[in-house]
Amino acid sequence: MYDWRPHAPAQQTVAIRAPQAWLQVTRGSARVNGLEQTAGDGLAPCTEPHLQVEVDAAAELLLIELP
């Protein structure tokens, strides 16, 4: 599990190493591969080896890699 809490707006490419993963937006908002996500939203990017993530300064995301 990875916790991401930027202190300023940020953009990052995230590599997913597990065959299955869950990305949860717990605070703020994010754009993941062009899709707008807000607090409470989650997605299972199981076919994407990399995610392009843009977040606002108040965002907090959890990336959970599943076995």
Secondary structure as GFF3:
##gff-version 3
##sequence-region A 1 67
A	DSSP	beta_strand	2	4	.	.	.	ID=ss1
A	DSSP	beta_strand	10	15	.	.	.	ID=ss2
A	DSSP	beta_strand	20	27	.	.	.	ID=ss3
A	DSSP	beta_strand	29	32	.	.	.	ID=ss4
A	DSSP	beta_strand	35	38	.	.	.	ID=ss5
A	DSSP	beta_strand	42	43	.	.	.	ID=ss6
A	DSSP	beta_strand	50	55	.	.	.	ID=ss7
A	DSSP	beta_strand	60	66	.	.	.	ID=ss8
###
